[in-house]
Amino acid sequence: WIKVYDLPQAGRNAKGKPVINLLQLEDGEKVEAVLPIKEYTDDQFVFFATKKGTVKKTPLSAFSNQRANGIIAVNLREGDELLGVDMTNGNSDVMLFSDTGKVIRFNENDVRSMGRTAAGVRGMRLAEDSELVGLVVVHPQTKEAPNEGDILTATVNGYGKRTALSEYPLRGRGGQGVISIQTSERNGNVIGAILVDEGDETMLITNGGTLIRSRVAEVSRVGRNTQGVKLIKMGDNEQLISVARIIPEEEEELDISEENENININDNE
């Protein structure tokens, strides 16, 4: 745990402070997820997914006993690593994405609540040498519209696509899943998948240090069993390694609009 007010505040271009100076990490340990928490309630859960397809959920209240050197959150099996962590509300859907282009979607109630030291259960049956690369938690907004939004999937060779959330069927956990994107020779393996809305933006990062910010609306919306389109141009031997969602800051846009309106009024006078 760390209080937000204990974090160093700096500008967008600042280097920041090494995490090791803020948290007591062991050798080889690294931060995989950051969750903003206000209250440790019993009706919210922390949902874990590992690269080998194991999942676990634990009540948020189980993490209320804070210690400077941290506490055990999940018991990882030998050779496994934590892939991602997110919050669920007790009736959320969970989507797991593999590097071979498969995805499985199931309700979180398929996973019973467990203690902090539990190892978890199988979330997705993976092919040999395959691993999970994405965890997406879907919170149905209403019973009438439980599938609002799109899934944006990206591959190592810089290709990707946007597919309506409604095209991903709800199945039980532990299966092999369905095709999310074709991992052809052109595309390469999947590196990530995120839940997006039409007005969002994405951040694409390559292993060569290239960073591209683009609008979600510019990515074609197609079906699941397709290859997608080029998302980013890369140099020789360069690969896409990360994709992230950026939600527009509406308040800032509103302030800018109001400022421009004031300028126009003054000019007219």
C-alpha positions in Angstrom: 0.0 0.0 0.0 1.0 3.6 -0.5 -1.0 6.8 0.2 -1.5 8.9 -2.9 -0.3 12.0 -1.1 3.0 10.2 -0.5 3.7 9.9 -4.2 5.9 12.6 -5.7 4.0 15.0 -7.9 5.7 16.0 -11.1 5.0 17.2 -14.6 4.3 14.9 -17.6 7.9 14.9 -18.8 9.5 14.3 -15.4 11.4 11.0 -14.9 9.6 10.2 -11.6 11.0 8.3 -8.6 12.1 4.7 -8.7 9.4 2.4 -7.3 12.0 0.6 -5.2 12.3 3.9 -3.2 8.6 3.8 -2.5 7.9 0.1 -1.9 9.8 -2.7 -0.2 10.3 -5.1 -3.2 12.3 -8.3 -3.1 15.0 -9.1 -5.7 13.4 -9.8 -9.1 10.0 -8.5 -7.9 8.2 -5.9 -10.0 4.9 -4.1 -9.9 2.2 -5.6 -12.2 -0.9 -3.6 -11.4 -2.0 -0.4 -9.5 -5.5 -0.2 -8.1 -7.0 3.0 -6.6 -8.8 2.1 -3.4 -11.0 4.3 -1.2 -12.7 1.8 1.1 -12.1 -1.9 1.8 -15.6 -3.3 1.4 -16.9 -6.9 1.3 -19.0 -6.4 -1.8 -16.0 -5.7 -4.1 -13.3 -8.2 -5.1 -9.8 -8.2 -6.3 -9.5 -10.5 -9.4 -6.2 -12.1 -10.3 -5.0 -13.8 -13.5 -1.7 -15.5 -14.2 0.1 -16.2 -17.4 -0.6 -19.9 -17.2 -4.3 -19.4 -17.1 -5.1 -19.5 -13.4 -7.6 -17.1 -11.9 -8.6 -16.1 -8.3 -10.8 -13.6 -6.6 -10.5 -12.4 -3.1 -12.8 -9.9 -1.2 -11.2 -6.4 -1.1 -11.7 -6.4 2.7 -9.1 -9.1 3.0 -6.4 -6.5 2.1 -7.3 -4.0 4.7 -4.6 -5.0 7.1 -1.7 -3.0 5.8 1.9 -3.8 6.3 5.0 -1.9 5.2 6.5 -4.9 3.5 3.2 -6.0 2.0 1.2 -9.2 2.4 0.6 -12.3 0.2 -2.0 -11.6 -2.4 -1.9 -14.9 -4.4 0.1 -18.1 -4.1 1.8 -18.6 -7.5 2.6 -22.0 -8.7 6.2 -22.8 -9.8 7.0 -21.3 -13.2 3.9 -19.1 -13.3 3.7 -15.3 -13.1 1.0 -12.8 -12.3 -0.4 -11.3 -15.5 -3.0 -8.8 -14.3 -5.2 -7.6 -11.5 -8.5 -5.8 -11.6 -11.6 -5.0 -9.4 -14.9 -6.7 -9.8 -18.3 -5.9 -8.3 -19.7 -9.4 -7.6 -21.4 -9.8 -11.0 -18.8 -8.7 -13.5 -17.8 -10.6 -16.6 -14.2 -11.6 -17.0 -12.3 -12.0 -20.3 -9.0 -13.8 -20.7 -6.9 -13.5 -23.9 -4.1 -15.8 -25.0 -1.2 -15.0 -27.2 -2.5 -17.4 -29.8 -5.6 -15.3 -30.5 -8.1 -17.1 -28.3 -10.4 -15.5 -25.7 -12.8 -16.9 -23.1 -15.5 -14.9 -21.3 -17.3 -16.0 -18.2 -19.1 -14.5 -15.2 -17.0 -14.0 -12.1 -19.4 -16.1 -10.1 -17.9 -19.1 -11.8 -14.9 -18.4 -9.5 -15.6 -18.8 -5.8 -14.2 -16.3 -3.4 -10.9 -17.4 -1.9 -8.5 -16.3 0.8 -5.3 -14.3 0.1 -3.0 -17.3 0.2 -5.0 -19.5 -2.2 -3.5 -20.4 -5.6 -6.8 -20.1 -7.6 -8.5 -22.2 -10.2 -8.2 -22.7 -13.9 -9.6 -19.8 -15.9 -8.6 -20.9 -19.4 -7.2 -24.1 -20.8 -4.2 -23.0 -22.8 -2.4 -24.8 -25.7 1.1 -26.0 -25.1 3.6 -23.1 -25.0 0.7 -20.6 -24.9 0.1 -18.0 -22.2 -2.3 -15.3 -21.2 -1.6 -11.8 -22.4 -4.7 -10.0 -21.4 -7.3 -9.6 -18.6 -10.4 -7.5 -19.2 -13.2 -7.0 -16.6 -16.6 -6.0 -18.0 -19.1 -4.3 -15.7 -22.5 -4.5 -17.3 -24.0 -1.0 -17.1 -27.6 -2.1 -17.3 -29.6 -5.3 -18.0 -30.8 -3.8 -21.2 -27.3 -2.9 -22.5 -24.8 -5.4 -21.0 -22.5 -5.4 -24.0 -21.6 -1.7 -24.6 -18.1 -1.1 -25.8 -15.5 -2.8 -28.1 -12.5 -5.0 -27.6 -9.3 -3.7 -29.2 -6.8 -6.5 -29.8 -3.2 -5.9 -30.9 -0.5 -8.2 -32.2 3.3 -8.2 -32.0 3.7 -7.1 -35.7 1.6 -4.0 -35.2 -1.7 -5.2 -36.5 -5.0 -5.2 -34.6 -8.8 -4.6 -34.8 -11.8 -3.5 -32.9 -14.7 -6.0 -32.3 -18.0 -5.3 -30.6 -18.2 -6.8 -27.1 -21.5 -8.4 -28.0 -19.7 -10.8 -30.4 -17.9 -12.5 -27.5 -20.1 -15.3 -26.1 -20.5 -15.9 -22.4 -19.1 -19.3 -21.5 -18.1 -21.2 -18.4 -14.5 -20.8 -17.2 -11.9 -23.4 -17.9 -12.5 -23.9 -21.6 -10.2 -23.2 -24.6 -12.2 -20.2 -25.7 -13.1 -18.8 -29.1 -11.1 -16.9 -31.7 -10.5 -13.3 -30.9 -8.1 -12.5 -33.8 -6.3 -14.5 -36.4 -2.6 -14.9 -35.4 -1.3 -15.4 -39.0 2.3 -15.0 -40.1 1.5 -11.4 -41.0 0.0 -10.6 -37.6 2.2 -12.6 -35.2 1.0 -13.4 -31.7 -1.3 -11.2 -29.6 0.4 -8.9 -27.1 -2.7 -7.4 -25.5 -6.4 -6.6 -25.5 -8.3 -3.7 -23.9 -11.9 -2.6 -23.5 -12.5 0.7 -25.3 -15.3 3.1 -26.3 -15.7 5.0 -29.6 -14.4 8.2 -28.1 -11.3 6.8 -26.4 -7.7 6.9 -27.6 -5.0 4.3 -27.5 -1.3 4.3 -26.7 0.9 1.9 -28.6 4.5 1.3 -27.5 7.2 -0.7 -29.3 10.4 -2.3 -28.1 12.3 0.3 -30.0 10.9 3.1 -27.9 8.3 4.3 -30.5 5.1 5.6 -28.9 2.0 6.3 -31.0 -1.3 7.9 -29.7 -4.3 7.4 -31.9 -8.1 7.5 -31.8 -10.1 4.3 -31.3 -12.6 5.5 -34.0 -9.8 5.2 -36.6 -9.5 1.4 -36.0 -11.9 -0.6 -38.2 -14.6 -2.5 -36.3 -14.8 -6.1 -37.7 -15.7 -9.6 -36.6 -13.8 -11.9 -34.2 -12.4 -14.3 -36.8 -10.5 -11.7 -38.8 -6.9 -10.4 -39.1 -7.5 -6.7 -38.6 -5.5 -3.7 -40.0 -2.2 -2.0 -39.5 -2.1 -0.1 -36.2 1.4 1.2 -36.2 4.4 1.4 -38.6 7.6 -0.1 -37.2 11.2 -0.4 -38.3 13.0 -3.6 -39.1 13.2 -6.0 -36.1 10.8 -3.7 -34.1 7.9 -5.2 -32.3 4.8 -3.9 -30.6 4.9 -4.7 -26.9 2.1 -2.8 -25.2 -1.3 -1.2 -25.8 -3.2 1.0 -23.4 -6.5 2.8 -23.2 -6.6 6.6 -22.8 -9.9 8.1 -21.7 -10.3 11.7 -22.9 -10.3 14.3 -20.2 -13.7 15.9 -20.8 -13.3 18.5 -18.1 -10.1 19.9 -19.7 -11.8 19.9 -23.1 -14.7 21.8 -21.6 -12.4 24.4 -20.0 -10.6 24.9 -23.3 -13.9 25.4 -25.2 -15.1 27.9 -22.6 -11.8 29.8 -22.8 -12.1 29.9 -26.6 -15.6 31.1 -26.4 -14.6 34.0 -24.1 -11.8 35.0 -26.5 -14.3 35.1 -29.4 -16.7 37.2 -27.3 -13.9 39.7 -26.4 -12.8 39.8 -30.1 -16.4 40.7 -31.1 -16.5 43.5 -28.7 
